[in-house]
């Protein structure tokens, strides 16, 4: 039986994350969104609490909490401001890629500085500059020149790239379908041929999104022995689950603001939440959000057990995207015309959720992968019904 109730240690961690969000993030939310950057001193304060080290083993400088704790903390931070939560995540998917592809022993040299320095930042570059070019259709190429690997291509939506000390970049080293032929490479900040340009995005404005241009940029393969598609797929499952957790957190924040407003605003002599039509409307928002959150926690649990969690992470990301958009748009509706004003937090939540929904791939990408996970025996058309059921179990 799976229990999603946090342990005593996880609960203490959650209280720390919530207190940090309320005391450190909340006062500067509007300024961070307007200026498109973190406020001074936040990264140091976040580092002092050890929060960047969640989900990493102690051998690499981690503090002993698993991915479930990481997911819960990111959800709590995003409830106040998802953009600053993304910007503060010095490790992120890049650290998980280093850990999962290079291993603890080899990756320790690149991950241990996370515990020592607040300004040591890793960034993960997967999305392409070409519209619709998801991870399985990468245009960025890796070629060997004079015994070195060189990357050429463009990336977009790379968060924290301008602050990064090192970047993990996905590129295609040989032709193939899907992830077959895709490899992860480590690129040093300031490497020759690397150009980083800040992006002005609708949502997650304080997240530090950038585009990358690579022109014969030197890189180091994370897997010296070659490609491991299963390990890379697990890294992407982690990225999808973290994105889903942040969507759930941001949507929860929007819903709570809508509830407060509905209790304070009166119409026909009583708070508007007392009218049955609005009460049903907001209950529907809660149902959608709770479903997304439980799918996200299931994916996190599977990842913590060492599973690939392709199907569950895709289900979480897809449902979180749908539920998050629904909840935030409906929260704006609760406020009426005023909900679209930038002074209203629900407007920012709505923009951030829209951006988060495509942060680790589009919902269509997730459905494609989830469909493949549901049909593992598709390559064996003569398989019996019992064999198919066993493969799905």
C-alpha positions, 0 to 999 in steps of 0.5 A: 500500500502506498501512503502519500502522507509525509514522514516526520522528517519530510514534514519538517522539511516542508515546514522549512520550505513553506516558511522560506517561501512565505518570508523570503519569496512572497514579499518580492514576488511582484518585483521579481516578475516585473524585473524578470530576475531573482532578488538579491540574497535569495540564492544565498538564503536558499543555499543556507537551508540546504534546499538545492541538495534535495534528491541528491545522495550524500556521496555527492553532497546531498542531505539524505532526502529522496525525490519525493521530498524534492517534489514536495518542497518544489510544490510548496515553493511554487505555491508562492512563486513558481518562477523563483522556485525554478530560478533557485533550483541550482541543481535541477534536472541537470544534476539528476542527469549527471547522477543518472548518466555519469554515476555517483562516483564520476558525478561527484566532482561536478555535483559536490560544489553544490554543497559548497557554493551558493553561486554554483549553478547547473542548467539543463538544455533539452528543448530546441529552438525549432517549434515542435522539435521535442526531445525525440526530434533533436536538431542539435548535433554532436560530432567528433573533431580531432578526438573531441566532441563538438556540439552545433545547434540551438536550444530554448527555454534553458532556465538558469543558463546565464548563471550556470557554471556548467550545462547539460545539453542533449544532442543527437550523435547519430541518426535514430528514432526517438531517444535512440542516438541521443546523448547528454553532454557536459558543457562548461560556461564560457566555452568557445562557440557558446552564446547565451541570450536571455528570453523575455517570456510570458510566464516564469519571468523570474526563472532566468529562461535563456536560449543557447547557440552552439557552434562547434562548442567543445563538450564532454559525454556524460556516458563515456561508454556510450548511449543508455536510452533507459537512463536518459528516459528516467532523467526525463521522467524526473523532469516531467514530475518536477514540472508537474509538482510546480504546476500543482503548487502554482495552481494551489496558490491560485485556488487559495487566493480565489477562495479568500476572495470568494469569502470576502466578496459579497453579493445579494447579502452574503459572501459569493462562496455561499452561492451554490453555482460558485461553490460547485465551480470551485469544488470542481477546481479542487477535484481536478487539482487533487487528481493531478497532485496524486498522480504526481506523487505516484510518479515521484514514489516510483522514481524513488523506488528506482523505476523508470516511471515513464507512464506515471510521469507522463500521466502526471505531467499531462493531467497537471497541465490540464488541471493547472490551466483549468484551475488558474483560468477559473481562479481568474474568473472568480475575480471577474474582470479584475482577475486579469490585472497584473496586480492580482496574483491569479494572473501571474499564476495563470501565466506561470502554469501555461509556461510550466505545462511545456517546460518538460515537453508538450502534453502531446509528447507526454501522451505519445510516450504514455501510449508507448508505455501502455503497449510494451509488446507492440513489437511482438504482434503474436504475443498472447493476452497473458504475455501482454498483461504480464508486460504491463504489470 
